[in-house]
């Protein structure tokens, strides 16, 4: 059987505002797909970019266009430096997610900045980007998109759970891949850590020191989103409009708030995992480094919780957006309607030539 090989950059920026993840990945297709991360780096956002991206929801349409242009230039700069510093040659494509500013699929709207055509000129490579818009146009949630990678690259696991700005889960149910967002994670935990002068709660130390608040826990459990059936997805708008108003009344004791919110995250995730020892769950994303949260999760399920190498933890989503680009190059399905609720499976992404 003929073996196909692809060398691409996967570029991902998440809602937790940690920075831009860039991964140089070698994909191989024989009978099955395989991959190897050759180089990977996270370029952290400085305070200026955190402020710009964190407040972009409030911008006027003209200001958003200006930010989109500025952010595209920023991405072009850091991608070019990554390629230059690592002496990368003969790329098949750069596959970029951009940064989500608005995600309102119920209104037919999703916006990721940094996906303008001139990105291809800036990096002087073929660029594949803007993966979510087509799905929303087909009536889908536009998210999550990672499950095609879970299906074809990480099929050994019963569940794949990512703990980023939001927790999302992916599994194969009766031969069909399903996936959906569960709850907010680092969008909330980092928000309150920053109120204490910390960029994040390292290892969950602050949360561990707090006292569980049953009143807050009960209020969080009552959020209507949790009663919805999949497909369903979350955006920062939901955090601002539904979660923070509840937490605001408990801000006088942030360690207790963080403790209770971690208990809430663990409970919501455990509700979505079959509680059997033979079930294996792959955990990735920055939330995996919150030791307190992971301990809570293990207490709530008998399933085997697998934590992979730090390379996979940190760069799995960048790898899979690289994979989405490879599938686009091959004109193969890279978005599953069973996951997003779109009218049909489809091949998403816009291709720009330099």
C-alpha positions in Angstrom: 0.0 0.0 0.0 1.3 3.4 -0.9 2.4 5.5 2.1 1.5 9.2 2.0 3.5 11.7 4.1 2.8 15.3 5.1 4.8 17.9 7.0 2.7 20.7 8.4 2.5 23.3 11.1 -0.5 23.2 13.3 -1.3 26.6 15.0 -3.8 26.9 17.8 -4.8 29.7 20.2 -7.3 28.8 22.9 -9.8 30.8 25.0 -7.7 30.5 28.1 -5.3 33.1 26.5 -2.1 31.1 27.4 -0.6 31.9 24.0 -0.2 30.4 20.5 0.7 26.8 20.3 2.7 25.9 17.2 3.6 22.3 16.3 5.6 20.9 13.4 4.0 17.5 12.7 4.9 14.7 10.4 1.8 12.7 9.4 1.9 9.3 7.7 -0.9 7.5 6.1 -0.7 3.8 5.3 -3.5 1.6 6.5 -4.0 3.9 9.5 -2.9 7.4 10.3 0.2 8.0 12.4 2.0 11.2 13.5 5.1 12.5 15.1 5.7 15.9 16.7 9.0 17.2 15.4 9.1 20.6 17.1 6.6 22.4 19.3 6.5 25.7 21.2 4.0 27.9 23.0 4.5 31.6 22.4 2.9 33.2 25.4 0.8 36.3 25.0 2.1 39.5 26.7 -0.2 41.6 28.8 -1.1 43.8 25.9 -2.4 40.9 23.8 -4.2 39.4 26.7 -6.0 42.6 27.2 -6.8 43.0 23.5 -8.1 39.5 23.1 -9.9 39.4 26.4 -11.9 42.5 25.8 -12.5 42.1 22.0 -16.1 41.1 22.5 -16.8 44.8 23.3 -15.3 46.2 20.1 -17.2 47.8 17.3 -17.3 46.1 13.9 -14.6 48.5 12.6 -12.4 48.0 15.6 -12.8 44.2 15.2 -11.6 44.5 11.6 -8.6 46.4 12.8 -7.8 43.8 15.5 -8.2 41.0 12.9 -5.6 42.6 10.7 -3.3 43.3 13.6 -3.6 39.7 14.9 -3.0 38.3 11.5 0.2 40.2 11.2 1.1 39.0 14.7 0.5 35.4 13.7 2.5 35.9 10.5 5.4 37.2 12.5 5.6 34.4 15.1 5.0 31.7 12.6 7.8 33.0 10.4 10.1 33.2 13.4 9.3 29.6 14.3 10.0 28.4 10.8 13.2 30.4 10.6 14.5 29.5 14.0 13.9 25.8 13.4 15.2 25.9 9.9 12.0 24.3 8.6 11.8 23.6 4.9 9.4 21.8 2.5 6.2 22.4 4.4 3.0 21.1 2.8 0.9 23.7 4.7 0.4 25.9 7.7 -2.9 25.0 9.3 -4.1 27.7 11.7 -7.2 27.9 13.9 -6.9 31.6 14.7 -8.3 33.0 17.9 -12.0 32.8 18.7 -13.6 36.2 19.6 -17.3 35.3 19.2 -19.0 31.9 19.2 -22.8 32.1 18.9 -23.8 29.1 16.7 -27.4 29.5 17.8 -27.3 32.9 16.0 -25.4 31.4 13.0 -22.2 33.3 14.1 -18.6 32.3 14.9 -15.6 34.5 14.5 -11.9 33.5 14.6 -9.5 36.3 13.9 -6.1 35.8 12.3 -7.5 34.0 9.3 -7.1 36.8 6.7 -5.8 35.9 3.2 -2.6 37.9 3.6 -1.4 35.5 6.3 -0.2 33.3 3.4 1.8 36.1 2.0 3.3 36.9 5.4 4.5 33.4 5.9 5.2 32.6 2.2 3.5 29.2 2.6 0.2 27.6 1.7 -2.2 28.4 4.6 -5.3 26.4 5.5 -7.5 28.2 8.1 -11.0 29.3 9.2 -12.2 25.8 9.9 -15.4 26.7 11.9 -17.4 29.0 9.7 -18.6 26.5 7.1 -20.0 24.2 9.8 -22.0 27.0 11.4 -23.3 27.8 7.9 -24.5 24.2 7.6 -26.4 24.5 10.8 -23.7 23.0 13.1 -22.2 24.2 16.3 -18.8 24.9 14.6 -17.3 23.0 17.5 -15.7 20.8 18.7 -13.6 20.1 15.6 -10.9 18.0 17.3 -12.9 14.7 17.4 -11.9 13.8 13.8 -8.4 13.5 15.2 -9.6 11.6 18.3 -11.3 9.2 15.9 -8.3 8.7 13.5 -5.3 9.4 15.7 -6.3 8.5 19.3 -8.8 5.7 18.8 -7.2 3.5 21.5 -9.0 5.5 24.2 -12.6 5.2 25.2 -12.8 8.9 25.8 -10.7 11.9 25.0 -11.1 14.8 27.4 -9.5 18.2 26.9 -9.1 20.6 29.8 -8.5 24.0 28.3 -10.6 27.1 28.5 -13.5 24.7 28.4 -13.7 20.9 29.1 -14.8 18.9 26.1 -15.3 15.2 25.6 -15.1 12.9 22.6 -16.1 9.2 22.3 -17.2 6.6 19.8 -20.8 5.5 20.5 -22.1 2.5 18.5 -19.8 3.3 15.6 -20.5 7.0 15.6 -18.2 9.7 17.0 -19.9 12.1 19.4 -18.4 15.1 21.2 -19.5 18.2 23.0 -18.4 20.8 25.5 -19.0 20.0 29.2 -18.2 23.1 31.2 -15.8 26.0 31.6 -12.4 25.2 33.1 -9.5 27.6 32.8 -11.6 30.5 31.6 -12.9 30.6 35.2 -10.0 29.3 37.2 -7.5 31.7 35.6 -9.9 34.6 35.9 -10.0 34.2 39.7 -6.4 33.3 40.0 -5.5 36.6 38.4 -7.6 38.4 41.0 -5.0 37.1 43.5 -2.1 38.2 41.4 -1.4 34.8 39.9 -1.5 34.0 36.2 -3.0 30.6 37.1 -3.5 28.3 40.1 -0.2 26.3 39.9 -1.1 22.7 40.7 -4.4 23.8 42.1 -2.7 24.9 45.3 -5.0 27.8 46.0 -8.1 25.7 45.3 -6.8 22.9 47.6 -6.4 25.5 50.4 -10.0 26.6 50.2 -13.1 25.3 51.8 -15.9 23.6 49.8 -19.1 25.7 49.6 -22.2 23.6 49.1 -24.4 26.6 48.4 -22.3 27.7 45.5 -21.9 24.1 44.3 -25.7 23.7 44.1 -26.1 26.9 42.1 -23.5 25.8 39.6 -25.2 22.4 39.2 -28.4 24.2 38.2 -27.0 25.8 35.1 -29.4 25.0 32.2 -26.6 24.2 29.7 -25.9 20.9 31.6 -29.5 19.7 30.8 -29.1 20.1 27.1 -28.4 17.1 24.8 -25.4 17.2 22.4 -24.4 18.5 20.1 -23.7 21.6 22.2 -20.8 24.0 22.5 -19.7 26.8 24.7 -18.1 30.2 24.3 -16.8 33.0 26.5 -20.2 34.7 26.2 -21.7 31.8 28.3 -19.1 32.3 31.0 -19.7 36.0 31.1 -23.5 35.7 31.1 -24.2 32.5 33.0 -21.3 31.5 35.2 -19.6 34.7 36.5 -22.9 36.2 37.7 -23.2 33.2 40.0 -19.6 33.3 41.2 -19.7 37.1 41.8 -21.6 36.7 45.1 -18.8 34.4 46.5 -15.8 36.4 45.5 -15.0 37.4 49.1 -13.4 34.0 49.6 -11.6 33.1 46.3 -9.8 30.0 47.6 -13.2 28.6 48.6 -14.7 29.6 45.3 -11.8 27.9 43.4 -12.1 24.7 45.6 -15.9 24.5 44.9 -15.5 25.2 41.2 -12.9 22.5 40.8 -15.3 20.1 42.6 -17.9 21.2 40.1 -15.7 20.6 37.1 -14.8 17.1 38.3 -18.4 16.2 39.0 -19.6 17.4 35.5 -16.9 15.5 33.7 -17.5 12.4 35.8 -21.2 12.4 34.9 -20.1 12.1 31.2 -17.8 9.1 31.7 -18.9 5.5 32.1 -17.8 4.4 35.5 -16.0 1.1 34.8 -12.3 0.2 35.4 -11.8 -1.0 31.8 -12.7 2.5 30.5 -9.6 4.5 29.6 -9.8 8.3 29.4 -7.0 10.4 27.7 -6.7 13.8 29.4 -5.0 16.7 27.7 -4.9 20.5 27.9 -3.4 22.8 30.5 -6.0 21.8 33.2 -4.2 18.5 33.4 -1.4 20.3 35.4 -4.0 21.2 38.1 -3.1 18.3 40.4 -6.0 19.1 42.7 -8.5 18.9 39.9 -7.1 15.6 38.6 -7.2 14.1 42.1 -10.8 15.1 42.4 -11.6 13.5 39.1 -10.0 10.2 40.1 -12.0 10.2 43.3 -15.2 10.4 41.3 -14.7 7.6 38.8 -13.1 4.1 38.7 -12.2 4.7 35.0 -8.5 4.7 34.2 -7.4 8.4 33.7 -4.4 8.5 31.4 -2.1 11.5 31.3 0.2 11.4 28.3 3.6 13.1 27.7 3.7 16.9 28.3 4.1 17.3 24.5 0.7 15.6 23.9 -0.9 17.4 26.8 0.2 20.8 25.5 0.0 20.4 21.8 -2.7 17.8 21.0 -5.1 20.5 19.7 -2.4 22.1 17.5 -1.5 18.6 16.2 -5.2 18.0 15.3 -5.6 21.3 13.6 -2.6 20.4 11.5 -4.4 17.1 10.8 -7.6 19.0 9.7 -5.4 20.8 7.2 -4.0 17.6 5.9 -7.5 16.2 5.4 -8.4 19.4 3.6 -5.4 18.9 1.3 -6.8 15.4 0.5 -10.3 16.8 0.1 -11.5 14.3 2.8 -14.1 14.8 5.5 -12.6 16.6 8.5 -15.8 17.7 10.3 -18.3 15.2 11.6 -22.0 16.1 11.6 -22.6 13.6 14.4 -20.4 15.9 16.6 -21.4 19.4 15.4 -25.0 18.8 14.3 -24.4 20.1 10.8 -26.5 19.0 7.9 -23.8 16.6 6.8 -20.2 15.6 7.2 -17.9 17.9 5.3 -14.5 19.1 4.4 -13.9 22.5 6.1 -11.2 25.1 5.8 -10.2 27.9 3.5 -7.0 27.5 1.4 -4.8 30.6 0.7 -1.8 30.5 -1.5 1.2 32.9 -1.0 
